Amino acid sequence: MYGYIARQPIFSASKETIGYELLFRDGEANAFPNIDADEATSKLLMQHHLMLGVEKITANKLAFINFSEETLLHQFPTSIKPESMVIEVLETVPASEALLLTLKALHAQGYKLALDDHDFDEKWDKFLPYITYLKVDIQQFNLMQISRYLRRIAQYPLTLLAERVETAEQFEQLKLLGFSLFQGYWFARPEMLKHKQIAGNKANLLALMAEASGKQLDFDKLATICQQDLGLSYKLLRFINSAGASHSKPITSLKHAMVYMGEAELKKFIALLALANLQGDAPDELVRQSLVRAKFCDLLANQQQLSLNPPSAFFTGLFSNVVLIVEQPQAELLA
């Protein structure tokens, strides 16, 4: 079983490669598959970062990774070291107060942020103090529109990145407008990469989810479940050792890793595993519905100020469709 990914280089004005945008692929075809953006992001992280590390994929240059609304609000980007990546906020993400708070927090942690396919709408102005890279699809706007907008936001120290640059003339014109980074077919098309994956076991994943959703975490039991599955063990150790924490030595014990992560990070890891690995051939709508329910239950628990394990509300919503997703009898799964 193989994992697939494409990377498209991003160049400076002197045509030096400064990083790569990582693009999820699910097969040999070099095109984005027809899947939900949340699923694409989570699978990219699970199949490539946790298995290889983005540093290897990008040859230790910056990794520009697209994040959808759910993966941002639940702070899945924090599984990667800030110095290794740029968090791209997809153009489909609503400019909400929740997003603003999340981006402020990520910015405070040292992450560099980018607005992808920026549409010049004033609703994004309040986000700009926390943004490092502004990505503009130059096929969507003419040079006059771009110039007018850039004058309006000139007070912000943004690095301008031009996307879909297809001619030498565009490259020269955009440099005059103040763009310093460039991406597009004139420079290079996305390059396909693939690597061998360690297959996960859905039964072990379900057992891990069940144990993690209890009121009291039993780290011995959780470690025992992970030890039965090479893929889970490897991904857990990759997760904790790549999370940018300040431990002096790599963590090699599963139980030590879980205790070190703490409940919040461990639950985040399990949710990411579930989203990336449980779906299989189930319809995308089931996953989207589960994410909506998870967020609703989480907000409801916070509003009611539930004191007993509030994160369990999030899991209740997230796994509400698990019977349909894994196609197993409900009685067996509940047991």
N, C-alpha and C positions, 0 to 999 in steps of 0.2 A: 504494500500500500504506500502510495507516494503523496506528499504534500506539494502543492504548486503555488508559486508566487511570481509576480512580475515586478521589476524595478525600473523606474525611468529616471535617468540622471537629471540633476539640477545644476546648472552652470552659472559661474560668475561672469562678469562683463569681459574678463580676460579668457573666457572659455575653460576655466578650471572647474572640475567637478567638486562641488561642496557637499553633495548629499544625494539621496535617492528618495523619490516617492515610492512607497511600497503599495502594490495593488494586488488584491486578493484574486486568485484564480482557483478553479476546482478541477482543472484538467489541462490537457495539452494545448487546447485552443487559447490563444492570447487575447482573451476578451473577458470582461466582467460577467460572471454568471447571473442568472435571474434569481437572485436570493435577496432577502432582507438585509439592509445595511448593518443592523445590529449583529446579525449572524455572521456577516462577512468580517466585521471588525473582530469579533470574539474568536472566530476561526483563524484569522490571520495571527492574532496573538498566541493562541494555543498551539497551532500547528507549526509556527515558524519562530516566534520569539522564544517560547518556552522549550522548544526542541533544539533550536540552533543558537538563538540570540540574534537580535537585529544587528549587532556589531559585526557578525560574520557576513550577514547578507549585504551590508552596506560597506564592507571593507573599512570599518571604523569611522565612516563618515556619517553625517546626520541622516536619520531616518524620518521622513515625513510620512505620518500615518493618519489616515482619515478616521475620525471618530463621530459616531452618530449620537443622537440625544441621550438614549438610555445608557450607553457605555460611558459617556461623559458624566452624567449625573450620578452614576454609581462609582465614579472615579477609578474605572479600570485602567486608565493610563498610568496610574502610579505603580504598576507592576514593572515598568521600565525606568531605568535611570534617567534623570532629567538631562544629563549631558549627552545622551545618546539619541534623543528624538526631538521632533517638533510635532506637537499635537495640532492636527488640522481639524477645525470645526467645519463639518460638512455644510454646504449651502442650504440643505433641507432642515437644519436644526433651527427651531424657533428662537428668537431673541428674547428669551424670558428672564425674569428676575432670578429664577433658580439657576439658569445657565450662567448668569453674571456672577453669582456667588461662587459657583463651582470654578469658573475661570479665574476669579480672584484668588481662590485657595490654591489652585494649581500654579498660578503665577508666583505666589508667595513661597511655594515649595521649590521654585527654580526652574519650572518647566517653561519652554518657549512655545508660544501659541501662534497659530496662523488661522486667518479666516479664508476658507477655500471658496473659489468662484465668487468673490465679493461683488455684491450687487449695487454698491454705492448708496444704499438706503440709510437715511439719517438715524434709524432705529439702532444702528450699530455703533453710533458715535460714542456712547457711554462705555462700550467695550474696548475702544481703541487704546486707552492708557495701559491695558494689560496685554496688548497684542504686539508681537515682534514682527511677524511676516504678514503682509497683505498680498494675497494671490488674486490676480486679475486675469480672467479669460479674455484675451484681446480680440477674440472672434465675436464677442457679445457687444462690444462698444467700439465706436470709432475714436480716433486719436483726440479729437476735440472734446468729446465727452470725458475721456480719461483725464486729460489735462485740466479741465474745469473742476473735476472732482478732487484731483490731487492738490490743487490750490486751496480748496476749502478745508482740507485736513492737514495742511502743511505743518501745523504746530506739533503734530505727533511724530516722534522719531521712529517711523516705520521702515522696515526693509521691504521694498517693493519687488514682487516676483511675478513675472509675466508668464502666463500659461498659454499653450497652443501657439507658440511662435513657429511659423512655417516658412519664412523667407528671410534672407539677409537684410532686405530693406526694412522689414518690421523690427529686426534686431537693432539696427542702427537708430531708427526712430525712437524706439522705446528707451534706449540708453539716454537720449537727449531729454526724455521726459522724467528721468530720475530712477528708472528701473535698474537694479543692480544684480538681480538673479533672473534666470531664464530657463524655461522648460518647454519642450515641443519637438515635433517631428523634424524640424530643420536641424536640431542638434542630435537627437537620437530617439528611436522608438523604444517602447518598453521591452526589456529583455526578460525572457522566461527562465525561471530556475525551478528545480524540483529536488526533493530529498526524500529519503526513506523515512516513514513514520513508524512510531511504536503504537500498535493498535490498543485502544482502550477497551475495558470490559464494562458493559452497561450494568451488569448485575452488581459489580463492585461500586460503580458510580452511584447507583440507587441506594446501596447500603451506606455509603459515605454520606449521601444527602440525608438519609433517615437519622443517622447518628448525629450529624451536625445540627439538625433542627430541634434537638432535645433541649430541655431547660438547662441542664448542666452538661457541658462538654466533657466527655471521657477521652482524654488524649491517647490513652493506651489502646482503646478500642479503635479510634480513628487511625492510629498508626498501624494497627494490625490489618485493617481493611486495605490501607494503601500498600502495605508490604505484599499483599496478594496480587498486586497488579503493577508490573514494571513501568507501564506508561504513567499511571497515577503517581508513583513514587518519583519518577524522573521529573515530571512536570512540577510537583510540589517543591522539590529541591531547587529546580531552576527558578521557580517563582520567588522563593524567599531569598535566594542568593543573587537575584537580579533586581530586587525591589529597591535598591539604593539605600538600604539600612546601614547603620554604622557599626555592624559587628566586625571584629578584627579578623576573624578567620571564617572560611566557608563553613556552612552548617551541613553536616553529613548524616545526622540522625533524624529520622522522620518525626519522632516525638519531640525532639528539641526544636525542629523547625516549626511545628504546630504551636508549641508553647510560646516560642519567640514571636510568631506572627500575631498571636492573640485572636480572640473570637471574631472581631470585625474583619480583619484581613483574611482569616481562614474562611469565613462565610462568603466573602467576596470571591475568593479563589474557587470555592465549590460552585457558586452561582455561574461563574465564567465557564467552568468545566461543563456544567449542565447545559448551558445554552449552546456551547460549541459541539458537544458530543451526543446529546440525547436525541436531537431532532431526526437524524437519518433521512428517511423519505417522507416524513410527515409534512403537511402543508405549512408554508411560511406563516399563514394566518394564525395557526395555533400558537406559534412562538410570540407573534405580535400581541395576541390577546393575553397571553400569560404575562408579558412584560407590563401591559397596562394594568392588569389585576395586581401584579406585584407592587407597582407604584401606588395604586389606590389603597391597598391594605397597609402599606408602610405609612402613608399619610394619615390614614384613619387611626392607626395605633399611636402615632405621635400626637394627634389631636386629642385622643382620649387619655393620653399620658399613661399608657400601660407600663407598669413597672416590671412585670415578669417577662424577661426576654423579648423586648419589642422586635428584634430582627426576625423572629419567627413569623410575624405578620407578613413580611416581605416574602419569605419562603412559601407561606400558604398560598399567596397569589401566584408566585412564579411556577409552582408545581401543581396548580389546579388542573392543568390539562395533561399531566404526565401520563395518565391512563391512555389518552388518545395518542400521545406522541410515541410512547414505546409499545403500544398495542398489546398490553398485558391485562389480565383480569384485575378489576379494581380491588377485590377482596385480597388478592395475593399481594398487591402493591402496598395496600394499607397495612397489612400485617408486617 
